Structure formats: C-alpha cells, structure tokens
C-alpha cells in the first residue's frame, strides 16, 4: 500500500474533519489517509494541531492570554504548581538578566512604573543601536499599582532575554498625547 500524499490544504481538511463538515464517507476516507500518513510521521497538519493543543493547554493553565498581567495573576502563578521564576525590573534603566534556574517553566517580572491614566500602552523593542525587533500592543497593567507585569514561557524568555541587549520603550497616550512613558534596557549576564 502506498502512503497518500499530504492534501494541498491539509489544515482546512483537518478542520472540516474535526468540525463535522465532511460527509461520513469523506471523513472515513480522510481518517484512513491521515492515520496512514501519521504512522510514518508524514502528517504535518496533525503534528501542528497536536502542538497547538499542548501549547493552548499550557497557556490556559496559567490563565493568561493577554499581553501584560496583574499582580493577582502573577500571585496565582506563584502559588500554583508551576515552577515560576520572578524578577523585579525596577523603575527603568539597565536590567541585568541572569540565566533562569533549571526547571523554570514560567518567567514573571514587574516593571515598577505607574501607567495609571495612560491608554493604548505599547512596548516597542529595539536593539541598543535602534534596530526594530517587535512591538507588544495594548499592554495591560495592574489596575491598583499601575505596574506592568510580564509573564512568558521559560523557553521564550530564554530566547528573548538571552539574545543580547534590547531596549524596551513603553509608550502610551496620556492627556491626549502619545508619549514615551518609560524605557528599560535588558542585558543578559553569564552564569555566576
């Protein structure tokens, strides 16, 4: 028996299959072909959906889908069974980031800046020489303190904070005017 080729729009067919939009006959045929391809690791759509489901469960476990967190959300993570490494970033300037402790699952940190009264908070990340890296849009802050709490998966934190120095410029609209509200430069430091 030859293994069927991956369909041209495999994810769309996978979606039709899982959502019940295929006829019973088409679903049976799709299922047979999918399992034949999966048996030889030739079903990238199934691997993608599996990885997406695992990541979604991980994110759902920590209960945060938005950019920026509250102190209560961070406290809940710290009280959970997850291995969380927490760090204070201070009020701005240079922050040195050591390697995360072995086994860390979540990296959480606080930017001790007061964003209360500001709207449309964005964090623009650049290299120290001004090369654009990325922008986090509509960042939430803690309603009580105004502080920004960041939370990310440990592998992502290692990639983001260990790649070299970066400057994060926090901008927002305050008093009807777009302003630079704070700036942080994070620098990786070697293991002690």
C-alpha positions as CSV (number, residue, x, y, z in Angstrom):
1,X,0.0,0.0,0.0
2,X,1.4,3.4,-0.9
3,X,1.0,6.3,1.5
4,X,-1.2,9.0,0.3
5,X,0.3,12.5,-0.3
6,X,-0.5,15.3,2.0
7,X,-3.5,17.2,0.7
8,X,-2.8,20.7,-0.8
9,X,-4.9,22.3,2.0
10,X,-4.3,19.8,4.8
11,X,-5.2,22.1,7.7
12,X,-8.5,23.1,6.1
13,X,-9.4,19.5,5.5
14,X,-8.4,18.7,9.1
15,X,-10.7,21.4,10.3
16,X,-13.6,20.1,8.2
17,X,-12.9,16.7,9.6
18,X,-12.8,17.7,13.2
19,X,-15.7,20.1,13.0
20,X,-18.0,17.6,11.3
21,X,-18.3,19.4,8.0
22,X,-17.3,16.3,6.0
23,X,-19.7,13.7,4.9
24,X,-19.4,10.4,6.7
25,X,-17.8,8.8,3.6
26,X,-15.3,11.7,3.1
27,X,-14.5,11.6,6.8
28,X,-13.8,7.9,6.7
29,X,-11.5,8.3,3.7
30,X,-9.7,11.3,5.2
31,X,-9.3,9.4,8.5
32,X,-7.7,6.4,6.8
33,X,-5.3,8.6,4.9
34,X,-4.5,10.7,7.9
35,X,-3.6,7.8,10.1
36,X,-1.6,6.2,7.3
37,X,0.5,9.3,6.9
38,X,0.7,9.9,10.7
39,X,2.1,6.4,11.2
40,X,5.2,7.4,9.1
41,X,5.3,10.9,10.5
42,X,4.1,12.4,7.2
43,X,1.0,14.3,8.6
44,X,2.4,17.8,9.5
45,X,-1.1,19.1,10.0
46,X,-1.8,16.6,12.7
47,X,1.6,17.4,14.4
48,X,0.8,21.1,14.2
49,X,-2.7,20.7,15.7
50,X,-1.2,18.5,18.5
51,X,1.5,21.0,19.3
52,X,-1.1,23.8,19.2
53,X,-3.4,21.9,21.6
54,X,-0.4,21.3,24.0
55,X,0.6,25.0,23.9
56,X,-3.0,26.1,24.4
57,X,-3.4,23.8,27.5
58,X,-0.1,25.3,28.9
59,X,-1.3,28.9,28.4
60,X,-4.8,28.1,29.7
61,X,-3.2,26.5,32.8
62,X,-1.6,29.8,33.6
63,X,-4.9,31.6,32.8
64,X,-3.4,34.5,30.8
65,X,-4.0,35.1,27.1
66,X,-3.5,38.9,27.1
67,X,-0.3,40.9,26.9
68,X,0.6,42.2,30.4
69,X,-0.7,40.8,33.6
70,X,-1.9,41.9,37.0
71,X,-0.3,41.3,40.4
72,X,-3.2,39.0,41.3
73,X,-2.5,36.9,38.1
74,X,1.2,36.7,39.0
75,X,0.5,35.8,42.6
76,X,-1.8,33.0,41.4
77,X,1.1,31.7,39.2
78,X,3.5,31.9,42.1
79,X,1.0,29.9,44.3
80,X,0.5,27.3,41.6
81,X,2.3,24.0,40.9
82,X,4.2,25.7,38.1
83,X,7.9,26.5,38.6
84,X,7.9,30.3,38.3
85,X,10.9,32.5,38.4
86,X,10.0,36.0,39.4
87,X,12.2,39.1,39.0
88,X,11.9,42.9,39.7
89,X,13.0,45.0,36.8
90,X,12.9,48.3,38.8
91,X,11.9,51.7,37.5
92,X,13.8,51.9,34.3
93,X,17.4,51.9,33.0
94,X,19.5,48.8,32.7
95,X,18.3,45.5,34.0
96,X,20.7,42.5,34.0
97,X,19.0,39.2,33.4
98,X,20.8,36.1,34.7
99,X,20.1,32.6,33.3
100,X,16.8,31.1,34.5
101,X,17.1,28.5,37.2
102,X,17.0,24.9,35.9
103,X,13.4,23.6,35.6
104,X,11.8,27.0,35.3
105,X,8.5,26.8,33.4
106,X,7.4,30.5,33.6
107,X,9.3,33.7,33.9
108,X,7.4,36.6,35.5
109,X,8.7,40.1,36.1
110,X,7.5,43.5,37.2
111,X,8.2,46.9,35.7
112,X,7.8,49.3,38.6
113,X,6.3,52.1,36.6
114,X,2.9,53.7,37.1
115,X,0.8,53.5,34.0
116,X,-2.5,54.6,35.6
117,X,-4.2,57.2,33.4
118,X,-2.4,56.0,30.3
119,X,-4.2,54.4,27.4
120,X,-3.1,52.3,24.4
121,X,0.2,51.1,26.0
122,X,2.7,49.7,23.6
123,X,6.1,48.3,24.3
124,X,8.5,48.8,21.4
125,X,11.5,46.5,21.5
126,X,14.7,47.6,19.7
127,X,18.4,46.8,19.8
128,X,20.5,49.4,21.6
129,X,21.5,50.8,18.2
130,X,17.8,51.3,17.2
131,X,17.1,48.3,15.1
132,X,13.4,47.3,15.4
133,X,12.7,43.9,16.9
134,X,9.0,43.8,17.8
135,X,6.1,45.6,19.3
136,X,3.7,44.4,22.1
137,X,0.4,46.3,21.6
138,X,-2.3,47.2,24.0
139,X,-0.4,46.0,27.1
140,X,-2.4,45.7,30.3
141,X,-1.2,47.0,33.6
142,X,-2.2,46.2,37.2
143,X,-5.2,48.5,38.0
144,X,-4.1,49.0,41.6
145,X,-0.4,49.9,41.2
146,X,-0.2,50.8,37.5
147,X,2.8,48.4,37.2
148,X,3.3,46.3,34.2
149,X,3.8,42.6,34.9
150,X,5.2,40.4,32.2
151,X,4.7,36.6,32.1
152,X,6.2,34.3,29.5
153,X,7.1,30.7,29.0
154,X,10.6,29.9,30.1
155,X,11.9,28.9,26.6
156,X,10.5,32.1,25.1
157,X,12.1,34.1,27.9
158,X,15.5,32.4,27.3
159,X,15.2,33.3,23.6
160,X,14.0,36.9,24.3
161,X,16.3,37.9,27.2
162,X,19.4,35.9,26.3
163,X,19.8,37.0,22.7
164,X,21.6,40.2,23.7
165,X,20.9,43.6,25.0
166,X,17.5,45.1,24.0
167,X,15.8,48.3,24.8
168,X,12.0,48.3,25.6
169,X,10.3,51.7,25.1
170,X,6.9,51.9,26.8
171,X,4.7,54.4,25.0
172,X,1.1,55.4,25.8
173,X,-1.4,58.1,25.4
174,X,-1.7,60.4,28.4
175,X,-3.5,63.7,28.5
176,X,-4.4,63.2,24.8
177,X,-0.8,63.0,23.7
178,X,1.3,60.0,22.7
179,X,4.4,59.9,25.0
180,X,7.4,57.8,25.9
181,X,6.5,56.7,29.5
182,X,9.5,54.5,30.4
183,X,12.4,52.8,28.9
184,X,14.3,49.6,30.0
185,X,17.4,48.0,28.6
186,X,17.8,44.3,29.4
187,X,21.2,42.7,29.2
188,X,21.9,39.0,29.6
189,X,24.6,38.2,32.2
190,X,26.6,34.9,32.4
191,X,26.0,32.2,35.0
192,X,27.7,33.0,38.3
